[in-house]
Amino acid sequence: MTKLATKLERELVSSLLEIKEQTDHPPALLANRYNVFFITRLSKITLVGSVALFLTLSVINNLSDYQVIFQFVKQIMSMQSVYLHNQDSWRAITNSSLHQLSYWLVIVWEAVAGILCWWGAYRCWQTIRYNSAIFHQAKTVAIGGLTLALLLWLIAFINIGGEWFMMWQSELWNAQDTAFRMCTIVGVILVFLSLPEGEEAFGYLR
């Protein structure tokens, strides 16, 4: 009898909690919240995918138009277009093998970042209807891919190319504006993707 009473008590409490939850969160409100958070997650996935697409196209362009784009790396590293009598011209690297190595490093860097972004977007898509803890965990790969892409433009183009090899002094081969634009775009997407979601809003998801 004691076990039966305890079981009935638990069922009663469970029923009362369910009624309270339905009262506090009517179906229409839950549906609206579901749509808002689903679209938010979908926008995060789409933005990560767009970065992955950009990186993929960059790799394809670098390979298909290798010699033309390679000239950019060569010109920047050899510092042939900086101001005359530049006191920092000693930094110039004129070794063709090092130019090739640096160019391939950029291509591989882009490829790895692109693969991580594609993979991360796919993992997020797989968990788009799951609770926030699972979805947040699935974002790890995408965050890694976006961070790697951000570091590419920040380190390779802005820091090394822009400041070490004085790319900003070149009128023809200056890519700092492009690098800054990509840093801004990827940085904003990275912040947006990393934003947490309220646990209470996904209590009705799996």
N, C-alpha and C positions, 0 to 999 in steps of 0.2 A: 504493500500500500504506500509505503514511504517513497519507493522508487517511482511509482505511478504518479504520485502527487508532485514529485520533483519534475518529472517529464512534462506534466500538464502545465506546471508553473513556467517552465522554460518556453513551451509553445505559446503560452499567453503573452509572455514578455516579448517574444519574437514577433508575434502578431501586432502588438501595440507599437513596437518600434517601426514595423513596416507601414502601419497606418500613419504614424507620425511623419515618416519620410515621404510618403505620398502626399501628405498634406503640405509639408514644407516645400516639396519640389513637385508640383503638378506636372503631368506628362508634357504639356505644351512648353513649359519652362525648360524641362529637361531636354526636349527636342531642340529648342533654340540654342541652349548651351552646347549641345552635341554638335550642331551645325557650325557654330562659331569656332569651337576648338578643332573640329575636323578640318575646316577651311584654313585655320591658322597653321596646323600641322602640314597640310597639303602645300601651302605657300612656302614653308620652310624647305620641304622636299624639292619643290620646283626650283627654288633659288639655288640650292646646292647642285641640282642637276644642270642648271644653266652655267655654273662655274666649271663643272666637269666637262660640259660641251665646249666651252671656250678653251680650256686646257687641251682638249683633244684636237681641236682645230689648230691650235698653236703648234702642237707637235707635228701634225700633218703638214702645215705650211713650212715649218723649219726643215722638214725632210724633203718636201717636194721642190722647194726653192732654196736649196741648201747654200749654194754659192753666193747668192745675192744677200741673204740674211747673214751669212758668215762674215761678209764684209763689215757689217756693223760691229761684230765682236772684235774683228781685227783692228778696225779704226779706233775703237774705244781703248783697247788694251795697249796699242802702240802709241796712243796720245798724239796722233798726227794732226789733229785739228784743234788743239788747245791754243790758247793765246801765245803769241811770240814771246820768247825770253821767259817762259814759265819756269820758276825756280823748282818746281816739283816734277819736271820732266824726267828725272832720274827714275821715277816709278814705272816708266813705260816698259812694256814687255813686247819684244819684237819677234820672239821665237814662234814660228808657225805651228809647231807641234803643241805648244801651250795654248795657242788660239783654238786649235781643233779640240783639245781636251776640254777647255772651258766651254766651248759651244756644245759639245756632247753632254757635259755636266748639266747645262741648262735644259737640254732636251729631255734627259733622263729625269731630272727634277720635275719638270712639267708632267711627264708621263706618270710618274709615281703619284704626284698630287692628284692628277686626273682620275687615276684608277681608284684611289681612296675616296674621292668625291662620288664617283659612280657607285661604288660599293656602299658607301655611307648612305646615299640617297635610297638605294634599294633596301637596305636594312631598316631605314626609317619607314619606308613604304610598307614593309612587312608587319610593322608594329603600330601602324597608324591608328588602329582601333583598340589598342591595348591601353592599360592604365599608364599614368604619367611616369611611374618609376621604370617600367619596361621601355617606354618610348625614349625616355631620357638616356637610358643605358645604350639604346640603339644608336644614339646620336654620336657616340664616341668616335667612330671611324670617320664620319663626316666632319667632325670638329678637327680631327687630325689632318684630313685632306685640305681643309680650308686654311688651317694654320701653316701647313707646308707651302701652299700657294702664296699666302701672305708673306712668308719669309723669303720666298723666291724674289718677289719684286722689291721687298724692303732691303734684303741683304745684297743680292746680285746686282740689282739695277740702281737703287738709291744710294746704298752705302758704298759698295765697291766701285760700280761704274760711275756713279755721280760724284762721289767725294774723293775716292782714292785715285781714279783715273781722270778726274776733272771733266766728266762728260758734260756738265752744265756749261762749259766754255765753248762747246761745239755748236755751231749754228745748224749743221746738217745732220749730225748723228746724236743729237740730244733726245733721249727717250725718258727723261725724268717726269715729264707731264703725264705720259702714258702710265709709267710705273706708279705715280702718285694716284692716278685715277683708279687703277686696279687695286691698289692697297685700300683705298676708300671703299670701293664696292665690296671687295671680299671681307674687309673688316666689319662693315655694317651687317653683311649676311652672317658672319661668324657670331656677332653679338646677338642678332635676332634668333639664330638657331640655338644659342646657349641659354636663352631665357627659359626659366622653369615654368611649369604649368601648375595650377592649383590642384592639389590632390582631391579636394572636395568636388571639383567640377567633373572628375572622371570616376567617381565612385560607382557609376552605373555601367562603366565599361568593363571589359574582361580584365 
